[in-house]
Amino acid sequence: MNAMWSFLEKLWLKEWIFFLENTYRDGNKIYAKILGLVGAAGRVIRITPLSGPYVPRVGDKIVGKVIDITMTGWRVDTGTAYSALLNVKDATTRYIKKEEDLSKIISVGDYVVVKIINVTSQNLIDLTMKEPGLFKTVGGRVIEINNQKVPRVIGKQGSMISLIKSRTGCEITVGQNGNIWIRGHSPENELLAAKAIKLVEEKSHYEGLTERMEKFLAEHGTTADITPVEQAAPEENSNERYEEN
Amino acid sequence: MVYTKRVDGRKLDELRPIEAKVGVIPNAKGSAMFRSGHTLAYAAVYGPRELFPKHLQNPKKGIIRCYYNMMPFSGSGERIRPGGNRRAQEISMVMTNALNPVVDLSAFPNTVVDIFVELPQTDAGTRCAAICAASMALADAGIPMKDMVSAVACGEVDGTVVADLIYDEEAYDAIVSDIPVAVLHNSKEVTLLQMDGEISKEALLRAIQMAQKVTEKIHEIQKKALKDKYAREE
């Protein structure tokens, strides 16, 4: 890895650098703004943060907790300083009558897997649940990790998360905000998956993470794949089961 | 009699032994421990989070809030009344002012970053230790910062300018001044400057210069502690 340690280290500005992330310029010097790893790729220098708050971005899939019901939808805790709004029209394809009780569809305390469709300058967030892969969770548990470690938990082309999924038999959904929903055959499986994810979070800056994970899972008695739990929610038309309400 | 030999045998510009560690409080977003001699400070950073009461919210940027607290038996052993007091309130305020110029919370409008500093054991120089710990904890929490803050108290004890006074020097039976100074590493700007006691203009300038020089060493220790969190071998 072509990364080197830096904390507010002085970097000399060279002619060929034209893009910078998490840095600021003072005169002809560049300083890091965040504790992280310096990486240079082509003409781009970027500081990859090792920790830090989640910044909501359009298109991110997140796992959030419903904290309130409003006239037109639900308020969702995103795990940041800003709560988000999930409008009725973005939550279900079904027609909702005016007097209908929204808590019958999603109630306070439920966790939802949603996607960010709009973020304003003041970080007001709009969500949708109407795309494939987005649903209201049923059962399982949600764990929190540092959102900067989410790419490492997922791994290259999802290698890390699919390893954990197949060895524990759990259904796992990783939200970009660092909330992860896990549902398995038994609480033991869920806890093992949670422990494995915590290990990735803790050791994310070491090399050979996948081998380490193989070893960890073998130590906990899972060397072979476990049949996955059946999907909690149908991928599409997840609203059909509310029809009877 | 001139003060030539310091009560604990240090050189005039020598700091107390410093120990610093980052990531000491797992539940916090960022945390740090900073020990200077017998003064020990723990800082924990929470946030950015929603700010209440709402009238304090700034729609342009997030704000920081410091809480400074000396524990009941932290001083000479005499119990002090736990909880806030006028002194803690003042120090919380000057700490916030010392750290405000470096943090950049423009990406987090209407929020607050809370910094709690607890001092389980104290022997003078608590606000400086608190600022050093808070600065490290902020960096550990991944808050965008333009610089690091290091702080030290310098002063004049019986006609001699010394760095990092301990309580026995502050209580020395002569004219003593105690000047806590917080310095930004890159720009060398001073973000905290207070004074207690009596001092001449020349000695004051020398004390501030000394503070700017010795905070370099503190900055090195802070930087090393931050790197060590990730460089630790298992």
Contacts between the chains, C-beta under 8 A, distances in Angstrom:
chain1	res1	chain2	res2	distance
A	5	B	227	5.8
A	5	B	230	7.9
A	5	B	231	7.6
A	7	B	139	7.1
A	7	B	223	5.5
A	7	B	226	5.5
A	7	B	227	6.5
A	8	B	145	7.8
A	8	B	147	6.7
A	8	B	148	6.0
A	8	B	185	7.0
A	8	B	186	7.1
A	8	B	223	7.6
A	22	B	144	7.1
A	24	B	146	6.3
A	26	B	186	7.4
A	31	B	146	7.1
A	31	B	147	7.8
A	31	B	186	6.7
A	33	B	104	6.6
A	33	B	144	4.5
A	33	B	145	6.3
A	33	B	146	6.6
A	34	B	142	5.8
A	34	B	143	7.9
A	34	B	144	5.6
A	34	B	145	7.5
A	35	B	139	4.9
A	35	B	140	6.9
A	35	B	142	6.4
A	35	B	226	6.0
A	36	B	142	7.9
A	49	B	142	5.2
A	50	B	142	6.9
A	50	B	230	6.5
A	51	B	29	7.3
A	51	B	30	6.8
A	51	B	140	6.7
A	51	B	141	6.4
A	51	B	142	3.8
A	52	B	141	7.1
A	52	B	142	2.5
A	52	B	143	7.1
A	52	B	144	7.9
A	53	B	29	7.5
A	53	B	47	7.6
A	53	B	48	5.3
A	53	B	108	6.8
A	53	B	141	7.9
A	53	B	142	6.7
A	53	B	143	7.6
A	55	B	107	6.2
A	80	B	48	7.5
A	81	B	47	6.8
A	81	B	48	4.7
A	81	B	49	4.8
A	81	B	50	5.0
A	81	B	51	7.9
A	81	B	62	7.7
A	81	B	108	6.3
A	81	B	110	7.4
A	81	B	111	4.0
A	82	B	50	7.6
A	82	B	111	7.9
A	83	B	50	8.0
A	121	B	109	7.8
A	122	B	59	6.3
A	122	B	109	5.4
A	122	B	110	6.8
A	123	B	108	7.3
A	123	B	109	6.5
A	123	B	110	7.8
A	148	B	142	6.9
A	205	B	230	5.6
